[in-house]
Amino acid sequence: METSEAEHDDVIAWFEHVSEKACKVQSETLRRILELNSGVEYLKKWLGTIDVESIDDYTLESLYTSLVPIVSHADLDPYIQRIADGETSPLLTQEPITVLSLSSGTTEGRQKYVPFTRHSEQSTLQIFRLSAAYRSRFYPIREGGRILEFIYAGKGFKTQGGLTVGTATTHFYASKEFKTKQEKTKSFTCSPYEVISGGDFGQCTYCHLLLGLYFSTQVEFVASAFSFTIVQAFSIFEEIWREICGDIKEGNLSSRITLPNLRKAVLNLIRPNPSLASHIEEICLELESNLGWFGLIPKLWPNAKYISSIMTGSMLPYLKKVRHYAGGLPLVSADYGSTESWIGVNVDPQLPPEDVSFAVLPTCSYFEFIPIHRPQNQLDLCSDGEFVEDKPVPLSQVKIGQEYEVVLTTFTGLYRYRLGDIVEVTGFHKGTPKLSFIYRRKLILTINIDKNTEKDLQKVVDKASQLLSRTTRAEVVDFTSHADITAQPGHYIIYWEIRGEAEDKALEECCREMDADFVDYGYVVSRRMNSIGPLELRVVERGTFGKMAERCVGKCGGLNQFKTPRCTTNSVMLNILNDSTIKSFRSSAYD
Ligand code: AMP
């Protein structure tokens, strides 16, 4: 069998090659996408019946970008809905679509579906292998070792037309490519599939931790999709480590694990190991009493070489805590992608997450970039209404230092699709741009994988305030929100100023309603798994929003231009809001 080193070299050599001639590869990628999907209803609408094969690369690219419009999910949604309803004629792709993925965000208040094909799984496998290859250059690991991986597959469901729907990660963990990834990178997840797909965050995390410790000497690195999960898993561990030690000692499983499949799979793997249990106990006692859990990971997993996970973007606030648990172990920021397409790979795994950018994979999709200019003094990323956009440019024309919104044309039937992410070009890897993730456009509320925009929040609050007016003699005068991550699990706080009298029972119901009405799949899954806590409604004293406006106007000028931010992280505002809170409720929507 080939050594993993040789495999790593091969995959890196391939990537260096495609990066070198990224512009050409992009033209070829566009051609392949259009050839594969030639004649589908959507393309016919814009391109007519042009014969893609007879046109040269340059003309094809300019025809495509001049005839096919830039769209957002809402524009493609009618096609995707028809697919979901079971229509089998080629609408977006020639390959029949039998699976849909749930991407983050919403369209018109509904969960956002995107088509998923074999290509999606294959490109995930490709980027995981590539990423493993770059990591191994800086942090070589032992072949055949294990990964303590905090990964979770949600439950899928069927559409009316019988298509399977789930998150992209759910599809991937269930696919043969996930097995291939482990074999090719010669690193094996500690937990069996039953644990990954258990569906209950608390129970699955317990089992991940238990098995991670049971196999602790074999663990070569610790990973999760988003670093938030690592923080959460270890803060749970601080509370339950004694129970886990007890299970290792006796080869048993705590009664908190109630899912039969999970119990069976884990019990099959473990045998009583009293000496390991007392060794772990000794370390944990020291970590708890003397070290405030600093360096938990290297102390419990002495052979771990690094921690790998997405640590950029909305994960930056968790970095401090990850570093605390890592106690000096390198943090490797994982790659940049979306349900719609993979985008870039971290070719500098040795860099701290704050400095990481991602080299665009020119074979994954055809990329365009809309130059974005935002006012220098824009303080709060919560509002991005003031943007000026230029005409989109291809990959070959991006400039270092410029910010862009990413536009994708994918193998899975998305054509000139605005992803909503703002990135900055920080340099080039050979001929392919390196992107640093700046933020998700229009996003205001996010804790982990949830992504809610101002519009989503507005909808939820509108509905609940209608309920309030219907059931009481009160009305909502103004509102704002905050994603609170100071305590685990994080949760949304919505602040209301109300006029009139409302009984607690009615407000409690409004709180529950708002929690239940956020339909973004990331939010729903996180709430179900309790990796996001119950939404909180805080009612503030009359006049609080006026007070905030005055404070802000004092600082930033004209009252007539003041708009209540619908989400705030500003500590002055939060202090005013919290000091003025007279009542607070927690939702029971997911109890
Ligand atoms: P989803 O489609 O739900 O998987 O979410 C994809 C979104 O997550 C992207 O469009 C980004 O906004 C964000 N994201 C993914 N990877 C990264 C990364 N490495 N750094 C920062 N944000 C990321």
Boltz pocket constraint, residues with backbone or C-beta under 6 A from the ligand:
constraints:
  - pocket:
      binder: B
      contacts: [[A, 102], [A, 103], [A, 104], [A, 105], [A, 310], [A, 311], [A, 312], [A, 313], [A, 314], [A, 334], [A, 335], [A, 336], [A, 337], [A, 338], [A, 339], [A, 340], [A, 419], [A, 421], [A, 437], [A, 439], [A, 440], [A, 449], [A, 522]]
      max_distance: 6.0
